[in-house]
Amino acid sequence: MSQNKNALIRYKTIDKCLQNQYRQWTLEDLIAACSAALYEFEGRENAVSKRTIQMDIQLMRSEKLGYNAPIVVYDKKFYRYEVDGFSITDIPLTETDMNVLTETVAMLKQFKDFSLFNDVSDILQRLEDKIYSEKSHTQPVIHLDKNENLKGLHFLDEIYQAIVKKVVLVITYKSFTSRDEQLFTFHPFILKEFNNRWFVVGKKKGSQPISNLALDRIIKVDYDFAASYLDEDFDSENFYKHVVGVTVNTGSQPRKIELWIDAINAPYVITKPLHHTQRLIKTNDDGSIIIHVLLRENYELDRLLLGFGNGLEVLKPERLRKRMHTILYKGLERYNKDVE
């Protein structure tokens, strides 16, 4: 079941509980009720955390979904509706609702820049295909390349909600290079997908540079509601304008990188540019081409260039050319061990 559907079930369950004013509802009671409702729909245990229900209540109180639910706490323990007879199901569509729908469409449009989605029409086509398969009990005719075993995807919804509501995260994180887990606060600005992997981009502190955290390396996500959120005017389009992937070496500047592409790979590079800054410089008699791109050097760029094997040669700058030579030479030495 999708995270959005889970959230709707929780909202409706909390709403149903708080309508019953003949009973006193603690946070633990609401957690138990939501867990039971999700079990009824999914047929399996689905534990709901305390922080999830706290975020749900905060969202229901807000104008985000147009609920403006008058949820109050009395005796510092029990929850109830301050207005008798209130229910989120009785609220008609409002301007706020329309804004939410518009925002959702805008969010979907952002997927056109992700590797999994070409444009919004593709998304709609996949949705139609899913509906068709459900009705006719046939296999979908569109197959997506996805990794069902990728860790951290269950954090997507709560991190997205934290970004929208400008809530500071408390993250337990273990990078590939670290021996121990780290605990720190993080101000999330955007979610970014690259190469079928998700990242949250933001800052640990206002004085520190923007960084990214891979969701598959996050151990735990909590919230610091008392901390002030760094409400910076983060321009993601400009920040990633001259970058392949998610790593931005802020101390470097974009450099013109000149590449030779062999005749076999040239048509693919022309029809699917390596980057939006790509420009064709020359077409050689043998069908090979010379192009240049304007990029900051990073790990992801190295992997992209190395992926062409002997079908690509870095002509400039010299530093990048030497790095490619060193990596390829060491790789050749490793293969030569088996040949000998």
N, C-alpha and C positions, 0 to 999 in steps of 0.2 A: 504494500500500500504506500502511496506517495506521502511525503512529509506534509504537503499541503492538505491532503485529505485527512491525515491524522490530526492536524491542527483544527480543522473544521469540526471533527468529532469531539475534540476536547472543548471547543467553544460552546457547542450545543449542550454538552454534558454539564459544564459549569453553569450555563444558563438555566438548565432544567433543575439543578440542585438549588440554586439561589432563589428560584421561584417558589420553592417549598419553604416557607417561612415558619412552618411548624417544627422545624428542626434547626439546630445550631450546626453550622458548617465550619470546621477547622480546615487548615490547609491540607492536613493529612487526609481528612475526609474527601476533599476534592481530588487529591491525588489518587486515592483508592477508587473513586467513582470513575475517573477518566481511564484508569488502567483496566477496570472491568468493562467499560464501554469499548475500548480498543480490542480487548480479548473477544468480546461478542462479535465484532465485525471481522477480525482477522483469524480467530480460532486458535490463537497462540498467545503466550505470555508476552506482553509488551510493557515493561516497566516504564513509568513516567517519572521523571526526576522533579525534585522540588523547584529547581530553577526554571524548568519548562513551564510549570503552572504559574509561577510568579510572573514570568514574561507574558503568558497568556492573559492573565488578569490585567496587567499593565496595558497590553494591546487592546483588550476589550474596553478599558476605561477611556482610551484615546479616541481621536477622530479618524485614526488610520483606516479602519474598516467601516466607519460611520456608525459604530455601536454607541459610543459615548455612554457606556453602561455605568449606572450610578452604584458601583460596588464600593462598599464601605467596610471598615474593620471596627468592631466594637469589642469592648473588654480586652483589647489588645490580642485577640485570639480568633474571634469568629468573623466570618464573612457573610454579607447579605446585600440585597438590593435596598437602597435607601427609598426607592419609589415603589409603592405597592403595585403589583400587576405588571411590572416591567418585564419585557422579554426581547431579546435580540431578533427573534423570528418575526416580531410584529412590526419591525421598522421597515418602512418603504424605501425604495431606492432614492438616494439623495444625491446632491451635487458631489458630496464626498465620495459616495460609491462610484460615481462616474469617473472621478479623479483617480480612484484606485484602479478601475478598469483601464483607464488610459495609461496609468503608470505601469500596469502589468504588460500592456501591449508594447510600451517603450522598452521594458525589460526584455521582452522577447526579441525585439529588433536588435538588441545588443548582441544576440547570438550569431548574427550574420558575420561577425568578425572572428568567431571561434572556429577551430578546425573541424568541429562536428557539424556545423551549420553553414550553408552557403548563403541563404537568404530566408526571409520570413515565409515566402511561399513554400519552401521546402519543409518548414516546420508544420505549416497547415496541411501539406500533403501527407506528412507522416501521421498527423492526428487523424485525418480522414481514413488513412490506411488502418490505423488501430481500431477505429470504430467499425470499419467494414469487417475486420477479422473477428471482432467480438460478436457481431450480428450473424455472420455466416459460418462461424466456427472453422474458418480456414486459416492457413498460415499467412502472415504478412508478406507482401510482395516487395517490401523495402527492408533491407538488412543494414543495420548500423554497426560500425566498428566501435565497440565499447569494451571496457574492462570491468566486469561485474565484481572482480575480487579486489579492486582498488580500495585501499583503506582511506578513511577520513571523509567519505562522501556524506555520512550521516551528520557531519558538522555544517554542511552547506546551508541548510535552512536557518539554523539558529545564528550563524555568523551573518547571513543576509539580513535577518531581522535586527541584529545588533547594529549593522551599518545604517539601516533605514532609520532606526530609533536613536542612533548616535549614542550607543552604550559602550563603555570601555570594557574590553575583555580581559580576563585573567587566564592565561594560557600555560598549560604544562606541555613542554615541547622537547623533543629529542632529535637533533639533526643527525645526519649520516656521519658527520665528523666528530660529534660529541660523545663522550663515554657516559655521561650522566644526563638525566632529565633537568630541564631548566624551567623555573617558574617566573613569569614576568607579566606585567600589564601590557596591553597592546591596543592601539587606537586604529580600528579597521576602516579603510577608505573605500576599497573596492574588492570584489572577487574577480580573479582572472584565471582563464583556462589556457593551457598550452600543452600540446602534444598529449591530449587525453589525460591531463593531470591538472588539479585545481590548486590555486594559491590565494591567500588573502594578503592584500597589500596595505601597508599602513606604517605607523611609527610606534616605537616603544615609548619614546619621550619626545617632547617638542624640539629639544636640542639635537636629537639624533637624526640621521638621514632616513629616507624612506626605505623600507625593506619588505621582503616577501617571505611568507611562511607557507610551506607545502602542507596541505591538509592531511596528507598521508603520514606526516611526521608529528602531527598534533596528538597528544595523549588525552588531554582533557581540556574542556572549555568551561569557564565560569564567568561571572560578571562582577564588576565593581560599580554599583549604582551610585556610590558617593563620589566617585572620581569625575572630574570635569573632562569632557570629551574635547579632543583637539579638532575643532571645527575649521579645518584648513580648506582653502579653495584648491583642491587637488585636481589638476587637469591630466587625466590619464592618457588622453590622446597625444598631448604634447610630450608627456613623460616617456612614453614608449615609441615615439615617432621614429627614432633611429636605432631601434633595437629589434633583434630576433629573440623571441622567448620572453623571459620575465626578469632576467638579471640585468640591472642597470648599474654600470660602473660610473657613479656620479662624478668621479675625478677625471674621467676621460671625455674627449670630445669626438663627435662623429667624424669619421675619416673616409676618404674616397678609397674604396677597395676595388682593384681591377682584377678581373678573372677571365681566364680562358676556359671555354667549354667545348668539348669535342663534338663532332658531327652527330653522334648518337644521342647525346643529351640535349643538344641545342634546341630542338623543337619543343621539348618539355619545359625548358627554362624560359623560352620565349612566350609560350602559351600560359605558363604558370610561373610568374616571376618569383625570384627568391625573396624579394622585398618590394614594397611600393616605390622605393627610390631607385629601382633598377633601370638602367639606361643601356641601350644597345650602342656600342661604339663602332664595331666592325664585323662584317661577315666575310670570312676567308673563303678562298677558292675550294677548299676541301670540305666545306660545310660547317666547319667550326666557327665559333663566334667569340668576340671579346665584349664583355659588359663591365659596367661598374655599378657599385651600390654605395650609398652613403650611410655608414653604420658605426656604432660603437662596438668595439670588439668585446666579446664575452664567451662564456663556455658554450652556450647554445649555438652561436655562430660557428665555432670550431667544429662542433658535431655535424652541423648542416653541411659544411664544406667537405669534411672528411667522408661524409656519406656518399659522395660522388666517386670515391676511389680515384682511379687514374683518368676519369673523365673530366676532371677539373684541375686547373693549375692556378695558384695565386700568383699574379704578376707583381702587384703592389698592394700594400706597402711591404718593404723588405722585412720588417720585424715579423709580420704575420706569415710571410712566405717562409722564413727560417723556422718558425714554430711548426708549420705544416710539414716541412721537410724533416724536422727532428722526430715528430710523432710517427710519420710514415716510415722513416728509416728504422726506428725501434720496432715497429710492427713487422717490418720485413725481416729484421734479425730474429724475431720470435718464430716466424714461419720457417726461416732457414734452418733452425735447429731441428725441425722435423724432417726437412729434406735431406740434411746431412746424415 
